[in-house]
Amino acid sequence: RVNRAYKMNSDNLQECVLKQIDRYEAVDSNVLAAALETDHQAIVGAIKSIQCYGDVIKVEPRNTKKWNVTEEGKQVIKNGSYEYNIYQAISAEGTLQSEVLQKIPNSKIGFSKAMSNKWVKVDKKCEGGPRVFRNIEDLKDETRHSLLAIQNGGVEQIGEKVLAELKKRKLAQEIVNKSFFIQKGGAFCLKLQKPETDLTAQMIQDGSWKSKTFKDYNYNALGAPPAAGHLHPLMKVRSAYRQIFLEMGFTEMPTNNFVESSFWNFDALFQPQQHPARDAHDTFFISDPAASTKFPAEYLERVKTVHSKGGFGSQGYRYDWKIAEAQKNVLRTHTTAVSARMLYKLAQQEEFKPVKYFSIDRVFRNETLDATHLAEFHQVEGVVADRSVTLGDLMGVLREFFRKLGIEKLRFKPAYNPYTEPSMEVFGYHPGLKKWVEIGNSGVFRPEMLRPMGLPEDVNVIAWGLSLERPTMIKLGIDNIRDLVGHKVDLQMVYDSPICQMDF
């Protein structure tokens, strides 16, 4: 019970709520809403606002469940259940099935239910068509009686299984009524006074602080996040890659030219001009400017010779090498074109000095997009030139690199590359996909590539081109590369990514 007079004496809903609690010690929010002739949500808002003043009231959420009969259920109460009506329509000597179905509303539902309850049976061999017979006698319409019990408030008499069936048939529904049980708090008062948040100099001077209430400090509250940009997880892993290379003594190569001539992208790497990689289906060609004209003349001739006639222990490809093909401009398909430039520059030095180079930048291939392929992606390039390096050194460098990255499971598979022999593909295990994913390619550069540059015959070069995206997918548990890069990326993922991706 609540006093309705309070609604007439005050327009302040908070004050009304407090007066009701003061009078009755405790009250339900639904009862308050009904007594004050106010929407329940308005009462809830008043309760929440009172809670902002401290321990004025104690609030306990409550959920009250109630079963109601639906409109369809009310029709069943009035006319009987569909299955019972089917049963009643069948005479003692049986009735044609077609006649029963025509006579009773919702007959298909009722017939199906009556059959599943084994109230009726069908004899399909009767003359004139299938005939339906009663299977039991003295049947009671339990569905109607259950609905009547719900309507009269006797839901406790009905079992859970029956209630679930009535709900499934949409004859009855369970309604959850949410409310709040409100009681007096330790600091209950009828007049709300907002706690002070700051102790001012004026309060100290006039002594008013003695009579004021101050808001408690919330030491568990988080500070407001500062407005700032957020690095993409791919860029964080890129920084980690770069740091690892620098720790291993590598020097970064310049990679600021996305457009390369076919000479540096293909020919300098001893890749034949009829190779499928030079097809428009695999490579993006530039239309303007379509061709380059400036090449080192002597080096160009040596490359032409090794392609068409062979040399340095090789017979070459034995075809008519054309300068027009080498001049075509392309979006670089790999950063190995940058490595070729750097190795040529190294060969021009008077005295050879061992070097370790790396680069991380974008490359472009005319790929079909799928879960692990994009047309634009990053390649991690590494090159070691020395007089003593072997395939074993290559495997050791790659294992150490990925160990620092946190990827322990590696596999090497023999492969073919036009410019490396021997060659290996590198695979890393993806726990999310539960399979081995190719994360790079590697090998020892062929003499047909190195000797035309002018490098000494006893110098070997090991090199590798790794993916940046795929190891990042392994580290972050992402199974689709389009969730990491591209227009479908969830920006919230960028915002929520850890500061340090390498702390796994």
C-alpha positions as CSV (number, residue, x, y, z in Angstrom):
1,R,0.0,0.0,0.0
2,V,1.1,3.6,-0.7
3,N,-0.5,7.0,0.0
4,R,-1.9,8.5,-3.1
5,A,-2.1,11.9,-1.5
6,Y,1.6,12.5,-2.0
7,K,1.1,12.7,-5.7
8,M,-1.3,15.6,-5.2
9,N,0.9,17.6,-2.9
10,S,4.2,17.5,-4.9
11,D,5.4,17.7,-8.4
12,N,8.8,16.4,-7.5
13,L,8.9,12.7,-8.3
14,Q,12.0,12.2,-6.3
15,E,10.4,13.7,-3.3
16,C,7.3,11.6,-3.8
17,V,9.4,8.4,-3.9
18,L,11.3,9.4,-0.7
19,K,8.0,10.2,1.2
20,Q,6.5,6.9,0.2
21,I,9.6,5.0,1.4
22,D,9.7,7.1,4.6
23,R,6.0,6.1,5.3
24,Y,6.2,2.4,4.4
25,E,9.9,1.6,5.0
26,A,10.0,-0.5,1.8
27,V,8.0,-0.4,-1.5
28,D,8.0,-2.0,-4.9
29,S,8.6,0.3,-7.9
30,N,5.6,-1.2,-9.8
31,V,3.3,-0.4,-6.8
32,L,4.8,3.1,-6.7
33,A,4.1,3.7,-10.4
34,A,0.5,2.5,-10.0
35,A,-0.2,4.6,-6.9
36,L,1.4,7.7,-8.3
37,E,-0.2,7.2,-11.7
38,T,3.2,7.5,-13.3
39,D,5.0,5.5,-16.0
40,H,7.2,2.8,-14.4
41,Q,10.3,4.0,-16.4
42,A,9.8,7.5,-14.8
43,I,9.9,5.9,-11.3
44,V,13.0,3.9,-12.3
45,G,14.7,7.2,-13.4
46,A,13.8,8.8,-10.1
47,I,15.3,5.9,-8.2
48,K,18.5,6.0,-10.3
49,S,18.9,9.7,-9.7
50,I,18.4,9.3,-5.9
51,Q,21.1,6.7,-5.9
52,C,23.6,9.3,-7.2
53,Y,23.3,11.0,-3.7
54,G,24.9,8.1,-1.9
55,D,23.4,5.6,0.5
56,V,20.0,7.3,0.7
57,I,18.1,4.2,-0.5
58,K,18.9,0.6,-1.0
59,V,17.6,-0.9,-4.3
60,E,17.2,-4.6,-5.1
61,P,16.3,-5.6,-8.6
62,R,13.5,-8.2,-8.8
63,N,12.1,-10.3,-11.6
64,T,8.5,-11.6,-11.3
65,K,7.4,-14.3,-13.8
66,K,3.8,-14.7,-14.8
67,W,2.1,-16.9,-17.3
68,N,-0.7,-15.6,-19.5
69,V,-2.9,-17.2,-22.1
70,T,-2.5,-15.8,-25.6
71,E,-5.4,-14.8,-27.9
72,E,-5.1,-18.1,-29.7
73,G,-5.1,-19.9,-26.3
74,K,-8.3,-18.0,-25.4
75,Q,-10.0,-19.4,-28.5
76,V,-8.9,-22.9,-27.4
77,I,-10.5,-22.3,-24.0
78,K,-13.7,-21.3,-25.8
79,N,-13.9,-23.9,-28.5
80,G,-11.6,-26.7,-27.3
81,S,-8.2,-27.8,-28.5
82,Y,-7.7,-28.7,-32.1
83,E,-6.7,-32.3,-31.4
84,Y,-9.7,-32.8,-29.0
85,N,-12.1,-31.4,-31.7
86,I,-10.6,-33.9,-34.2
87,Y,-11.2,-36.7,-31.7
88,Q,-14.8,-35.6,-31.1
89,A,-15.5,-35.4,-34.8
90,I,-14.8,-39.1,-35.2
91,S,-17.8,-41.4,-34.9
92,A,-17.7,-44.8,-33.1
93,E,-17.6,-46.7,-36.4
94,G,-14.9,-44.3,-37.8
95,T,-15.0,-41.3,-40.2
96,L,-13.4,-40.6,-43.5
97,Q,-10.2,-38.7,-43.0
98,S,-11.1,-36.1,-45.7
99,E,-14.4,-35.5,-44.0
100,V,-12.8,-34.9,-40.6
101,L,-10.2,-32.5,-42.1
102,Q,-12.9,-30.4,-43.8
103,K,-15.2,-30.2,-40.8
104,I,-12.7,-29.0,-38.1
105,P,-10.9,-25.6,-38.1
106,N,-7.1,-25.9,-37.9
107,S,-7.6,-29.6,-38.7
108,K,-4.0,-30.3,-39.9
109,I,-2.5,-29.1,-36.6
110,G,-5.1,-31.0,-34.6
111,F,-4.9,-34.2,-36.7
112,S,-1.1,-34.2,-36.4
113,K,-1.3,-33.7,-32.6
114,A,-4.0,-36.3,-32.2
115,M,-1.9,-38.8,-34.1
116,S,1.3,-38.1,-32.1
117,N,-0.8,-38.5,-28.9
118,K,-2.1,-41.8,-30.2
119,W,-5.7,-40.7,-29.7
120,V,-6.6,-41.8,-33.2
121,K,-5.5,-44.2,-35.9
122,V,-5.9,-44.3,-39.7
123,D,-6.8,-47.3,-41.8
124,K,-5.7,-46.5,-45.4
125,K,-7.2,-49.7,-46.8
126,C,-10.9,-48.9,-46.2
127,E,-13.4,-48.6,-49.0
128,G,-13.9,-44.9,-50.0
129,G,-10.5,-43.8,-48.8
130,P,-8.5,-43.6,-45.5
131,R,-10.8,-43.8,-42.5
132,V,-10.0,-42.4,-39.0
133,F,-10.9,-44.3,-35.8
134,R,-10.7,-43.5,-32.2
135,N,-7.9,-45.2,-30.5
136,I,-8.9,-44.6,-26.8
137,E,-12.2,-43.9,-25.0
138,D,-13.2,-41.3,-22.4
139,L,-10.7,-38.7,-23.4
140,K,-10.3,-35.4,-21.5
141,D,-9.2,-32.1,-23.2
142,E,-6.0,-31.6,-21.1
143,T,-4.8,-28.7,-23.2
144,R,-8.0,-26.7,-22.6
145,H,-7.9,-27.5,-18.9
146,S,-4.3,-26.4,-18.6
147,L,-5.1,-23.1,-20.2
148,L,-8.0,-22.6,-17.9
149,A,-5.8,-23.2,-14.9
150,I,-3.3,-20.6,-16.2
151,Q,-6.1,-18.1,-16.8
152,N,-7.5,-18.6,-13.3
153,G,-4.0,-18.2,-11.7
154,G,-3.4,-21.9,-11.0
155,V,-0.2,-22.2,-13.0
156,E,1.6,-24.1,-10.1
157,Q,-0.7,-27.0,-10.8
158,I,0.8,-27.5,-14.2
159,G,4.0,-29.3,-14.9
160,E,7.0,-27.7,-16.6
161,K,6.8,-30.0,-19.5
162,V,3.2,-29.0,-20.2
163,L,4.0,-25.3,-19.9
164,A,6.9,-25.7,-22.3
165,E,4.6,-27.4,-24.8
166,L,1.9,-24.7,-24.5
167,K,4.6,-22.0,-25.0
168,K,5.9,-23.8,-28.1
169,R,2.4,-24.0,-29.5
170,K,2.0,-20.2,-28.7
171,L,-1.1,-20.9,-26.6
172,A,0.5,-19.5,-23.5
173,Q,3.4,-17.1,-22.8
174,E,5.7,-16.4,-19.9
175,I,6.0,-12.7,-19.0
176,V,8.9,-11.5,-16.9
177,N,8.0,-8.4,-14.9
178,K,11.1,-6.4,-13.8
179,S,10.9,-4.1,-10.9
180,F,12.9,-2.7,-7.9
181,F,12.4,-3.3,-4.2
182,I,13.3,0.0,-2.5
183,Q,14.3,0.4,1.2
184,K,15.8,3.1,3.4
185,G,19.5,3.4,3.2
186,G,22.0,4.4,5.9
187,A,21.9,8.0,4.8
188,F,18.2,8.3,4.2
189,C,16.7,11.8,4.2
190,L,13.7,13.5,2.7
191,K,15.6,16.4,1.3
192,L,18.3,15.6,-1.2
193,Q,21.5,17.5,-1.0
194,K,24.0,16.8,-3.8
195,P,27.5,16.0,-2.3
196,E,30.3,18.5,-2.9
197,T,33.0,17.3,-5.2
198,D,35.6,19.9,-4.3
199,L,36.8,21.5,-1.1
200,T,37.1,25.2,-2.0
201,A,39.0,28.1,-0.3
202,Q,35.7,29.8,0.4
203,M,34.4,26.8,2.4
204,I,37.5,26.8,4.6
205,Q,37.2,30.5,5.2
206,D,33.6,30.6,6.2
207,G,33.6,27.2,7.9
208,S,30.7,25.9,5.7
209,W,32.6,22.7,5.0
210,K,31.6,21.5,8.4
211,S,27.9,21.2,7.4
212,K,28.5,19.9,3.9
213,T,28.6,16.3,2.6
214,F,31.4,15.4,0.3
215,K,31.4,12.8,-2.4
216,D,33.7,9.8,-1.8
217,Y,36.7,9.3,-4.0
218,N,36.3,6.4,-6.4
219,Y,39.8,4.9,-6.5
220,N,38.7,2.1,-8.9
221,A,37.5,4.5,-11.6
222,L,39.6,4.6,-14.8
223,G,40.8,7.9,-16.2
224,A,39.4,9.2,-19.4
225,P,41.5,7.9,-22.3
226,P,43.5,10.6,-24.0
227,A,42.6,11.4,-27.6
228,A,45.3,9.9,-29.8
229,G,46.0,8.0,-33.0
230,H,46.4,4.2,-32.9
231,L,48.9,2.1,-34.7
232,H,47.5,-0.7,-36.9
233,P,48.5,-4.1,-35.6
234,L,50.3,-4.8,-38.9
235,M,52.5,-1.7,-38.3
236,K,53.3,-2.9,-34.8
237,V,54.4,-6.2,-36.1
238,R,56.4,-4.4,-38.8
239,S,58.2,-2.4,-36.1
240,A,59.0,-5.7,-34.3
241,Y,60.3,-7.2,-37.5
242,R,62.5,-4.2,-38.1
243,Q,63.8,-4.2,-34.6
244,I,64.7,-7.9,-34.9
245,F,66.7,-7.3,-38.1
246,L,68.5,-4.4,-36.6
247,E,69.4,-6.6,-33.5
248,M,70.8,-9.2,-35.9
249,G,73.1,-6.7,-37.5
250,F,71.1,-6.0,-40.8
251,T,71.0,-2.6,-42.6
252,E,67.7,-1.4,-44.1
253,M,67.5,-0.9,-47.8
254,P,65.6,2.0,-49.5
255,T,62.3,0.9,-50.9
256,N,60.6,4.1,-51.9
257,N,60.0,3.2,-55.6
258,F,56.8,1.1,-56.0
259,V,57.2,1.3,-59.8
260,E,60.1,-0.7,-61.3
261,S,61.2,-1.6,-64.8
262,S,60.8,-5.2,-65.9
263,F,64.6,-5.2,-66.1
264,W,65.2,-4.8,-62.4
265,N,62.0,-6.7,-61.4
266,F,62.6,-9.7,-63.7
267,D,65.6,-9.7,-66.1
268,A,68.2,-8.8,-63.5
269,L,66.9,-11.8,-61.4
270,F,67.5,-14.2,-64.3
271,Q,63.7,-14.6,-64.8
272,P,63.0,-15.4,-68.5
273,Q,60.9,-13.0,-70.5
274,Q,58.4,-15.8,-71.3
275,H,57.9,-16.6,-67.7
276,P,54.2,-16.7,-66.6
277,A,54.9,-14.2,-63.8
278,R,55.2,-11.5,-66.6
279,D,51.7,-12.1,-67.7
280,A,49.0,-9.4,-67.1
281,H,47.1,-12.0,-65.0
282,D,50.0,-12.0,-62.4
283,T,51.5,-8.5,-62.7
284,F,50.2,-5.0,-62.9
285,F,51.7,-3.1,-65.8
286,I,52.0,0.7,-65.9
287,S,50.4,2.5,-68.8
288,D,52.0,6.0,-68.2
289,P,54.9,6.0,-68.3
290,A,54.9,2.6,-70.0
291,A,58.6,2.1,-70.4
292,S,62.0,3.0,-68.8
293,T,65.1,3.8,-70.9
294,K,68.0,4.3,-68.5
295,F,70.0,1.2,-67.6
296,P,73.7,0.4,-67.0
297,A,74.8,-0.4,-70.5
298,E,77.5,-2.9,-69.8
299,Y,75.4,-4.7,-67.2
300,L,72.4,-4.7,-69.6
301,E,74.5,-6.5,-72.2
302,R,75.8,-9.1,-69.7
303,V,72.2,-9.8,-68.6
304,K,71.1,-10.2,-72.2
305,T,74.0,-12.6,-72.9
306,V,73.3,-14.8,-69.9
307,H,69.6,-15.0,-70.8
308,S,70.1,-15.8,-74.5
309,K,73.4,-17.7,-74.6
310,G,74.3,-18.6,-71.0
311,G,77.5,-18.2,-69.1
312,F,79.2,-18.9,-65.7
313,G,78.5,-22.7,-66.2
314,S,75.0,-22.2,-67.5
315,Q,73.5,-22.6,-71.0
316,G,70.9,-19.8,-70.3
317,Y,67.4,-20.0,-71.7
318,R,68.3,-20.0,-75.4
319,Y,65.8,-17.4,-76.6
320,D,65.9,-14.0,-78.3
321,W,66.1,-11.6,-75.4
322,K,64.3,-8.3,-76.2
323,I,65.1,-4.9,-74.7
324,A,61.4,-3.9,-75.2
325,E,60.3,-6.4,-72.7
326,A,62.9,-5.3,-70.2
327,Q,61.8,-1.7,-70.5
328,K,58.1,-2.2,-69.5
329,N,57.2,-0.6,-66.2
330,V,55.4,-2.6,-63.6
331,L,54.2,-2.3,-60.0
332,R,56.9,-4.2,-58.4
333,T,55.9,-7.8,-57.6
334,H,58.6,-8.3,-55.0
335,T,61.2,-6.3,-53.1
336,T,63.8,-8.6,-54.5
337,A,64.1,-5.9,-57.3
338,V,65.5,-3.6,-54.6
339,S,67.9,-6.3,-53.5
340,A,69.1,-6.6,-57.1
341,R,69.8,-2.9,-57.2
342,M,71.7,-3.0,-53.9
343,L,73.8,-6.0,-55.0
344,Y,74.7,-4.4,-58.3
345,K,75.8,-1.3,-56.3
346,L,77.8,-3.5,-54.0
347,A,79.5,-5.1,-57.0
348,Q,80.7,-1.8,-58.2
349,Q,82.9,-1.2,-55.1
350,E,86.6,-1.7,-55.5
351,E,86.9,-4.1,-52.6
352,F,84.1,-6.5,-51.7
353,K,82.8,-6.3,-48.1
354,P,80.2,-8.7,-46.6
355,V,76.8,-7.1,-46.2
356,K,73.4,-8.0,-44.5
357,Y,70.4,-6.1,-45.9
358,F,66.7,-6.1,-45.2
359,S,63.6,-4.2,-46.3
360,I,59.9,-4.3,-45.4
361,D,57.5,-2.7,-47.9
362,R,54.6,-3.1,-50.2
363,V,54.5,-5.3,-53.3
364,F,51.7,-5.8,-55.8
365,R,50.4,-8.9,-57.6
366,N,47.3,-9.5,-59.7
367,E,46.0,-12.1,-57.2
368,T,42.5,-13.6,-56.8
369,L,41.4,-12.4,-53.3
370,D,40.7,-15.0,-50.7
371,A,41.3,-15.7,-47.0
372,T,45.1,-15.7,-47.4
373,H,45.8,-13.6,-50.5
374,L,45.6,-9.9,-51.3
375,A,46.6,-8.0,-54.4
376,E,48.6,-5.6,-52.3
377,F,50.7,-6.9,-49.4
378,H,54.0,-6.5,-47.6
379,Q,57.1,-8.4,-48.3
380,V,59.9,-8.8,-45.7
381,E,63.2,-9.1,-47.8
382,G,66.5,-10.2,-46.4
383,V,69.9,-10.6,-48.1
384,V,73.2,-11.8,-46.8
385,A,76.3,-11.6,-49.1
386,D,79.5,-13.3,-48.0
387,R,82.2,-15.7,-49.1
388,S,81.1,-18.5,-46.8
389,V,77.3,-18.5,-46.5
390,T,75.4,-21.7,-47.3
391,L,71.9,-23.1,-47.3
392,G,72.4,-24.1,-43.6
393,D,73.1,-20.5,-42.7
394,L,69.9,-19.5,-44.4
395,M,67.9,-22.0,-42.4
396,G,69.6,-20.9,-39.2
397,V,69.0,-17.2,-39.8
398,L,65.3,-17.8,-40.6
399,R,64.8,-20.0,-37.5
400,E,66.5,-17.4,-35.3
401,F,64.4,-14.6,-36.8
402,F,61.1,-16.4,-36.2
403,R,62.2,-17.6,-32.8
404,K,62.6,-13.9,-31.8
405,L,59.2,-13.3,-33.3
406,G,57.7,-16.1,-31.2
407,I,56.9,-18.6,-33.9
408,E,58.6,-21.8,-33.1
409,K,57.0,-24.2,-35.5
410,L,58.6,-23.9,-38.9
411,R,58.9,-26.2,-41.9
412,F,61.1,-25.9,-45.0
413,K,60.0,-27.4,-48.3
414,P,62.1,-27.6,-51.5
415,A,60.8,-25.3,-54.2
416,Y,61.8,-23.7,-57.6
417,N,62.6,-20.1,-58.2
418,P,64.2,-18.8,-61.4
419,Y,66.9,-16.8,-59.5
420,T,67.7,-19.1,-56.5
421,E,69.1,-22.7,-56.4
422,P,68.6,-24.4,-54.1
423,S,65.2,-22.8,-53.1
424,M,62.9,-23.4,-50.1
425,E,59.4,-22.4,-49.2
426,V,58.9,-21.5,-45.5
427,F,55.8,-22.7,-43.6
428,G,54.5,-21.6,-40.2
429,Y,51.8,-23.4,-38.2
430,H,48.6,-21.5,-37.7
431,P,46.8,-22.7,-34.5
432,G,43.5,-21.0,-35.5
433,L,43.3,-22.6,-39.0
434,K,45.0,-25.7,-37.6
435,K,47.2,-26.0,-40.7
436,W,50.6,-25.0,-42.0
437,V,50.5,-21.7,-43.8
438,E,53.2,-20.5,-46.3
439,I,54.9,-17.4,-44.9
440,G,57.8,-17.0,-47.2
441,N,60.2,-18.1,-49.9
442,S,64.0,-18.4,-49.8
443,G,67.1,-19.7,-51.4
444,V,70.7,-19.1,-52.6
445,F,71.0,-16.6,-55.5
446,R,72.1,-18.3,-58.8
447,P,75.5,-17.4,-60.4
448,E,73.6,-16.3,-63.5
449,M,72.1,-13.5,-61.4
450,L,75.2,-12.6,-59.4
451,R,78.1,-12.8,-61.9
452,P,76.8,-10.4,-64.5
453,M,76.6,-7.8,-61.7
454,G,80.4,-8.2,-61.2
455,L,80.4,-9.9,-57.8
456,P,83.5,-12.2,-57.2
457,E,83.0,-15.9,-58.0
458,D,83.6,-17.0,-54.4
459,V,80.8,-14.8,-53.1
460,N,77.5,-16.4,-52.3
461,V,74.2,-14.6,-51.5
462,I,71.4,-16.1,-49.4
463,A,68.0,-14.4,-49.5
464,W,64.5,-14.7,-48.4
465,G,61.1,-13.0,-49.0
466,L,58.7,-13.4,-46.1
467,S,55.1,-12.3,-45.6
468,L,54.2,-9.7,-43.1
469,E,50.5,-10.3,-43.0
470,R,50.5,-14.1,-42.6
471,P,52.7,-14.3,-39.5
472,T,50.7,-11.4,-38.0
473,M,47.5,-13.5,-38.6
474,I,49.2,-16.4,-36.8
475,K,50.1,-14.2,-33.9
476,L,46.7,-12.5,-33.6
477,G,44.6,-15.7,-34.3
478,I,43.0,-14.1,-37.4
479,D,41.9,-16.6,-40.0
480,N,41.0,-14.2,-42.8
481,I,43.5,-11.7,-44.2
482,R,40.7,-9.3,-45.1
483,D,40.0,-8.9,-41.4
484,L,43.5,-7.5,-41.0
485,V,44.0,-5.4,-44.2
486,G,41.5,-3.7,-46.5
487,H,38.2,-1.8,-46.4
488,K,36.5,-4.5,-44.3
489,V,38.8,-4.1,-41.3
490,D,37.1,-3.4,-38.0
491,L,38.5,-0.1,-36.7
492,Q,37.7,-1.1,-33.2
493,M,40.2,-4.0,-33.6
494,V,42.9,-1.3,-34.3
495,Y,41.8,0.7,-31.3
496,D,41.8,-2.3,-28.9
497,S,45.0,-3.9,-30.1
498,P,47.7,-4.3,-27.4
499,I,50.5,-1.8,-27.2
500,C,53.1,-4.6,-27.5
501,Q,52.1,-7.3,-30.0
502,M,55.2,-9.3,-29.2
503,D,54.4,-10.0,-25.5
504,F,52.6,-13.4,-26.0
